[in-house]
């Protein structure tokens, strides 16, 4: 899926509680990016298959497919395996939660209530990485096109020289 470098990046926020989604939207709103909600792990996976995301904010404790299982499924898919995941939990989680999250491939782990500035800063780092990756992909495509053009030119010159 090709995206323009200038498009707003997608941020997927996953939580089963409406008030948490509202709080995340309030914290991330100033970043002026596309915020996409999912209220379950299943919804999150469907969204991941439909759209490119710069980062996923994923609640750990959800009914059905929890955040750990959702993260593991995201990391299993070729199309989504490189999307950074920040796990969020409202429980007084011990370090086992963090270790489990990192073992699955999460990029970060925060407990609620989180510092809004800290969360925004962390998300902004992933947004910047996403933007630079998109620029690099666009430049790589341009270079590949240029190489093809030069190869055609060289081939044309060879044919001309053979005459």
KAVENCOR-V970952 format. One record per helix or strand of 2 or more residues. SS is the DSSP state (alpha for helix, beta for strand). FROM is the first residue (numbers start at 1). TO is the last residue. If there is no record, write none. Layout:
ss = [SS SS]
from = [FROM FROM]
to = [TO TO]
//
This chain:
ss = [beta alpha beta alpha beta alpha beta alpha beta alpha]
from = [10 18 34 41 55 67 84 95 108 116]
to = [14 31 38 50 59 76 89 104 111 162]
//
